[in-house]
């Protein structure tokens, strides 16, 4: 579709495109929310991305707030390099060695390729999350190794809207293959492991052929040992890519299998893991999530979603950072109130019960993340890149009724009693800042 728009050649396959109300932060948040309940709480939260929605504000603090973590949680962002995901993972391992019990690493990227370029076809959007813990889990760490290298391969300055790259195969030969090879050889030497002993190898995949050169240089069997990079189904997902691939590798790894995961950018990180054979209780596998998709019907819709079209600003700029701070408990972790007299759960949390009128106050309660549509309407007048916008009243499991926008769905497919799940999204931009809240989408 992209190639047809510009009259060029198609790279083939598909790429994942975040919805118009998603960004790198919401992708990371929703990946963290999909972790098993027993994976939280954590002592620290690290957010990895090259496309943070903020130029000067921490995304990790938002993730911690959405998850309802205590104020003593340590938070940090890892940005400005494609290996931010693996670098955050290494920092989490350092945190465990320093006494932390659990560290959450959540990565998300929404890189936009310049229109009519190869990057426009290859860049994809994704989020991933992993908890590094002191106790046994899906895999044990065997060894780590990093290489720092000042190489101008792919870059983007503060003044540039789109990433730039050296032309031809210069970076592949003198950057990617050389630096990743050095990092992986150093790791295997530390661990005393031969390449043929590796069960699965996770390599950054900026293109479908890129990992093949590394495999040949290291003596790997590309067909048997390389983990699918999902380039033909998701695209190059930036800082999130190694963690997405790692999740897929661990889903199928048998006990004792060695899994190597690497990240590339201004050097390289390499981490060797030994799978325990345990399985993650996450809601859906990577392959299942790839299969659950909506196809964009036109390049114009893609351009609107990625804000490639310049339009005049409309609507009100009425948003208050003070009100956002005051209502932060109800906005981010989505807390409501429960009446002590009649037990009715309600949102927003008021001073008196809306059911029995008791004015003794409401107890704070975290609202459920699944429910059913009570009633809905498709709004054709609402200003949004994807019109019409379904608005629904949702009855939540465990109590509470919310008025929410629906997303990731065909408006004609919305029905009363339709099962839905909540998803964290960017609601709108106003007041000079991003306003995040929850929406509902059809349950997986």
NUTOR-717192 format. One record per residue: x, y, z of N, C-alpha, C in turn. Coordinates in steps of 0.05 Angstrom, whole numbers, plus 5000, padded with zeros to 4 digits. Example, Ala and Ser with C-alpha at 12.3 -4.5 7.8 and 13.67 -1.06 7.14 Angstrom:
BEGIN
526448865156524649105156526449345156/525749555142527349795143525850015157/
This chain:
BEGIN
501649765000500050005000501750255000/503950255016505750485017507150514991/508150294979509550304954507650404932/505250314932503250404912502750704913/502750804938502251094942504451264928/506951164929509151324918510151214891/508951004881509750894856512450754857/513150644880515750514884515450214886/517650084895517649794898516849724926/515349504929514549414956516649244968/517149284994519049115009517748845016/515048825014513648585020512848575050/511048395056510148355084508348575094/508248595120506548795134508248945154/507149155166508449275190506249355209/506949345235505049425256505049725259/502549835259502250125262500550175287/501650335305500150415329497650575321/495550545336493150695331493650995336/491851165327492251445330492351545359/491251375378491351455406493451305421/495351185407497651045420500251195415/502151155432504851255428506751055442/509351115442511250925454510650875484/509651075498509151045526506750865531/504550905516502150735521502750445512/504450405492505150135484506650005507/508550145519510050035542508249985566/506350175572504550145594502849895591/501649855567499949625562501449365562/503949365554505549125556506049055586/506549265602506949215631504349115644/502049225636499549145647498848855639/499948755617499348485609501048275623/503048365639504648175655502848035675/503547795683502047655704501947815730/499747795744499247965768501447915789/502447665790504447605811507247715804/507547845780510147965773510548235786/508448355796508648615809507948575839/508748755857510149005852513148975847/514449195839517249195833518549425848/521249415851522649625865523449855846/523549795820524450005801522949955774/522650175759521450165733523250315713/524050175692525650295671524150305645/524050535632522650575606524750615584/524550445563526550455542525150525516/526250735502524950825477526851015462/526551045436527851255422525851475414/523251435421521151615413519351695436/520551775458518951865481517052085473/514552085482512752305476513552565490/515452545509516352785524519152845516/519753105513522553195510523853245537/522253315557523353355584521253275604/520953015607519152895627519652595627/519452475650520052185652517652015646/517951825627515851645621515651425642/517851345654517751125674516051195698/515951455705514351535728511351495722/510551545696507851495688507151205690/508951035680508450745682508050655711/509750755729509550685757506850775768/505951015760503351125770501050955760/501150875735498950715724498750445738/501050335745501150075758500550095788/500250345798499650385826501950315845/504450355836506750285852507250505873/508550435894509050635916510950855907/510851075921512551305914515551245916/516251045932519050985936520250825912/518650765892519550615869521650785853/523850675846525850815830525050805801/525251035787524451045759526651175743/526951085718528951195700528251135671/528951325653528451285624531151225610/531051045591533350985574532651055546/533951255534533151365509535451415490/534851515466536851625447538651415435/538051155437539550955424537750715419/538250575397536650335390537150105409/539350105424539849895444538849975471/537050165473535950255499534650025513/533249845498531949615511533849435525/535949355512537949175525539549315546/540149575541541549725562539949745587/537349795585535549795608535549525622/535549315606535649045617538148995633/540449095623542949065638542849225663/541749465662541549635686539749495707/537649355697535949205716537548985730/539248845715540848635727542748755747/543848995741545549135761543949205786/541449285782539749345805539249105823/538848865810538448625826541048555841/543348585828545948535841546348725864/545148975862545449165883543449145906/541648945904539848905926536948935920/536249025896533349045889532148765886/529548745892528248485890527148435862/525848645851524748615824524948885809/525548875783525749115767524149065741/522449255735520849245710522249395688/522649275665523649405641521349405621/520349645614518249675594519249835571/519049725547520049865523517849915504/518050135489516050195468517350385448/516650345423517750525402515650565380/515450805371513750885348515351065329/517450945317519051105299517551145273/517751385262516451455237518551485215/518351325194520151345172519351575154/521251705142520651925124518951825100/516851975093515151885071516851845045/516051645030517351565005520251465009/520751355033523351235038523050945045/525250795045525150515053524350485082/525250675098524550665127521550675132/520150825115517250845119515950565117/517050395100515950125097516949945120/519349985129520549795148520049845177/519650105185519350165214516550075223/516549925246514049845258513849935287/511549905299510949995326510449755344/511549765369511149545387511949625415/510949475435511749505463512349235474/513949225495514648975508515449035537/515048835554515748875582516748615594/518748645612519948415625520548495654/520248305672521048345700523548185706/525548325715528048195724527848165754/528247925764527747865792530047705804/530247725830532247565845531447275847/528847215847527946945849527746805822/527546545821527546405795525146485778/525546475751523446555733523546395707/523246535685523246395659526046315650/528046475659530746425650532746535671/535046415672537246505689539446635672/540646845683542846985669545446835672/546746775649549246635649551546835647/551447025629553547225626552547455609/553947685612553347925596555848045585/555648195564557948335553556948575536/558348795538557649035523560049155509/559549285486561649415471560649695464/562149905471561550175463563050245438/561650375419562950435393561750685382/563350885377562451145365562351105335/559951045325559550995297556951135288/557151315269554851465260553351295239/551651125249550150945231547351055226/545551005244542851115243542651325265/541551565259541551775278539151965273/538552135292536552345289537252565309/537552805299538153035316535453145327/535653335345533253455357531753615336/533153705315531853865295530553695272/531153435272530253265250527753105259/525853095240523352945246523652645241/525452575224525752285216528652195220/528951935227531751835229533151835203/535751855204537451855180539351605182/540251515159542151285159544051325136/546351205139548351205118547351045094/547951145070546851005046548250735041/546850565026548050315018548550125041/550549955038551149755058553449825077/554150085078556350165095555950095124/553650165135553150105163553049805168/551749655150551449375154554249235157/556149325141558749195140560549295163/560749565166562749685184561549755211/558949745214557749795240556349555251/554049485240552349275251553849005253/554948905231556248645232558748645249/560348845247562848855262562348875292/560649075300560249125328558648905342/556548805330555048585341556748335343/558448285323560248055324562148075347/563248315352565148345375563748295401/561348395404559848365430559148075435/558247935414557447655417559847475422/561947525408564447365413565447405441/565347655451566247705478564447565498/561847565493559947425511560547125512/560847005489561246715488563946635501/565946805498568446755511568246765541/566746965551566346975580564846725591/562846635576561246415585562446145579/564446135561565645885553563745715537/562145845520560045705505560745725475/560445515460560945515431558345595417/558545725394556145815379554145595374/555145355369553245135363551545045387/552445125411550945055435548545235440/548345455426546145645430543545525418/541445545434538845445425537345645408/537345905417535946115403537646365405/537946515383539546755382537746985372/537447195389535847425384537647645374/537547715349539147925337537448155327/538248405331536748635319536348585289/533948645280533248585252532348835238/534149015229533349255214532449185186/533148955176532248855150532348555151/530948425132530748125133533347985130/535348105116537847975110540048045131/539648255147541748345165542848135184/541147975197542247775216543747545202/543247505176544547285162547647315162/548547565159551447605158552747545185/551347615207552447555234552447255237/550347115229550246825232552546695217/553146785193555346665178558046725191/558346975201560947045214561446895239/559346815254559646675279559346375277/558746285253558445995249555745885260/553646055259551045975268549445855245/547645675252545645575233543345765233/543145935213541146145212538346035214/537845815200535145705199534345585226/536245455239535545305264535845475289/537745675289538345815314537346095315/536946235293536146515294533146535301/532446705320529746765327528446945305/526046885298524647045278524547335288/525447525272525447805279522847945273/520847805262518147905256518348155237/520448165221520648395203518448405183/517448165174515348165153512548185165/512348185192509648205204509348455222/511548535235511548775252513248995241/515448925228517349125219519649155239/521349355235523549415253522349585276/522049465299520749595322522649725341/525049785332526849965348527749845374/527550015395528549935421526949705433/524449665425522749455435523349185422/524649185399524948945383526348715398/528648755411529948535425528148405447/526548575461524848465482522448315471/521348405448519248265435520247985425/522547985413523747735404524447545427/525447665448526147505472523647365483/521447515485518947405495518147165478/518347195451517546975433519446735436/522046795440523946575443523446415469/522846555491522446425516519746265517/517846345500515346205500515645915490/517745865474518145605463520645465473/522245595489524745485499524245255518/525745045516525644825535527644865557/527244725579529044755602531944695593/533744875600536544835594537444965568/535545055551536345185526537745445531/539845495516541345755518540145955498/539346185508538246395492540046645493/540946735470542646975469540947205458/540947425472539447665462541447895460/541348035437543248255432541748505424/542948735430541948995422544149155408/543449315388545449455373544749755371/546749925374546550215370548650355386/550550485373552850615386554350415403/554550175392555749955406553849715406/554149535424552349305426552349185454/550049075461549748915486549148625479/550148445494549648165490549148035517/546947885520546147755545545647455539/546747285555546346995551544646895574/542446765567540546655587540246355583/539546225605538945935604536045905613/534345805595531545775600531045565622/529045615639528445425660526145235652/524845285630522545125622519945225633/520045425651517545545662516145695640/513545735643511945875623510646125636/510546335620509346585629506346575627/504946675647502046675648500846925636/502247055617501247295604498747235589/497147445583494547405571494647275543/496647345527496747245499499647225490/500247025474502946995463503547205443/506147235435506847425415505547365388/505547115380504247045355501247095355/499947055378497147105379496547405377/498247565389497847855387498347955358/500247835344500747905316498247835299/497047615305494647525289492247705294/492147825318489847995325490348275315/489248345292489948605279487648705263/487848965257486049095238487749205216/486949165191488449265168487549555162/489449735160488750015152487950015123/485750155117484550135090485850315070/487550505078488750695059491250815071/492950925053495251065062494451325076/492251445068491351685081490751645110/489551425117489051365145491651325161/493551185148496151165161497451435165/497351615145498551875147497152035170/494552015173493252155195494052035222/494251775224495051645249497851735257/499651755238502451825244502952125243/500752275240500952575239502852675219/502752555195504352645173503052875158/500452915163498953125150498853365168/499453605157499353845173496553965172/495253995195492554105196492454335216/490454495213490054715232488954605258/489954725280489054635306486154705311/484554515322481754565327481154485356/478854565366477954485392479054665414/478354595438479154755461481854675472/483254865483485854815497485454795527/482954745535482254745563483154485577/485554485587486454265603488254385624/488154275648489554395671491454195683/494054265685495954085699495254055728/494054265740493254245768491054045772/488954045755486853855757487853575751/489753545732490953285726492353175751/493753345765495153255789493153185811/491053355814489153305835487753035831/487152965806485652725800487352495790/489952505797491852315785491152025793/490051985817489451715825487151595809/485251755801483051655785483751645755/485751805746486451815718488351585710/490451555725492551365717492151085726/492151025753491650745761488650685761/486950875754484050845752482750735777/482650915797481450845822478650975824/476750825836474050935841473550915871/470950915878470250905907468250685912/468250575936466250375944464850465969/462250465969460650555991460750356014/461350446038461550266061458750166069/456650316063453950226071452750026052/452650086026451349916006453249755989/455849825989457749665974457949735945/456549935935456549995906459250135899/460450035878462850155867462150365846/463450595847462650815830465150975821/464851105798466951275786465651515774/466651755778468951815796468251795825/470251795842469851775871468852035881/466352045891465252295901465252295932/463952505943463752525972461452365983/459352315967457052165976456451945956/455251735966454551505949452251575930/452651515904450551575885448251385886/448551165901446450955903444651005928/445951025951444351045976444451325989/446251495978446451765989448051796014/449351576023450951586047453251796044/453451976063455452196061457852136078/458251896087460551826104463151796089/463051816063465451796047465751516034/467351506013467751255999470551146002/470850886003473450766005474750745978/477350795976478750785951478850495941/478350455915478350185904479450195875/481250005868482249985841480149845824/479449975802477349865784478349635767/476549465759477249245741478149335714/479349155699480349215672478749085650/476648945657474848815637471948875644/470248855625467348905630465748855605/463348965604461548935581460249205575/459449235550458149485540455249485550/454549695565451849735574450149875552/451250095541450050235519452250385505/451650475480453750605464452450785443/454150955431453451115408455851155391/455451175365457651235346457451535339/459451685348459451975345460952055319/459452165300460552255275461552545276/460952685297461852965300464353005317/465152795331467452805348469952835331/471653035338474053095322476252885328/476652705310478652495314479652395287/482152285286483252185261481751945250/480251805267478851565258475951585265/474351685247471551745252469751535238/467351465249466251575275467551445299/467251575322468451485347466251355364/466451105370464450985389464951075417/462851165431462851225459461051025473/461850925495460350715509460250755539/458150665551457950625580458650335585/460750295601461750025606461349945635/460149715639459949595666462349425671/464049495691466549355696466049105714/467648905709467648675726468648765754/467148675774467848765802466449015810/464849135792463349375800464449625787/462749825784463450075772462550105743/461750345736460750395709462150645698/463350625675464950835663463850915636/464151175630463551275603466251315589/466651155568469251135555469051145525/471251225512471451185483472250895477/471250795455472150525446474250565425/476150385423478350405404479050125394/480650115372481449865360479149685352/477049805342474649655334473249785311/471649625297469849725276467349835290/466650095286464250205299461750045293/461549925269459149765263459049505278/461249425290461349165304460649195334/460349435344459849475372456949385379/456749245400454049145409453749165439/451249185448450649175476451448905487/452648895511453648655524456248545511/457448695493459948615481462148615502/463648395506465948405525468148595516/469148745534471248935528473448925549/475749025543477949055562479049335560/480049445582481049715583483849725573/484649945560487249985549488050275553/490550315561491550585568492350725542/491250965537491651105512492051405517/493051535496493251825496490451935488/489152075506486452165502486452415483/488052605489488352845472490753005481/491453205465493553395472492253665477/492553775500491354035507492954145530/492854415533494254545555497254535552/498154455528501054435523502254175532/500653975539501753715548499953485539/500953245540499453005533497652925556/495152865549493152775569492552475564/493252315583492852025581490451935598/489051735588486851615604486351335592/484251205601483550935593481350945572/481550755553479350705534478650405536/476650325521475850045520476149945492/476849695489476949565463475849285465/475049155443473948885445475848705459/474848535476476548355491477848155473/480348085478481847895462480547625464/
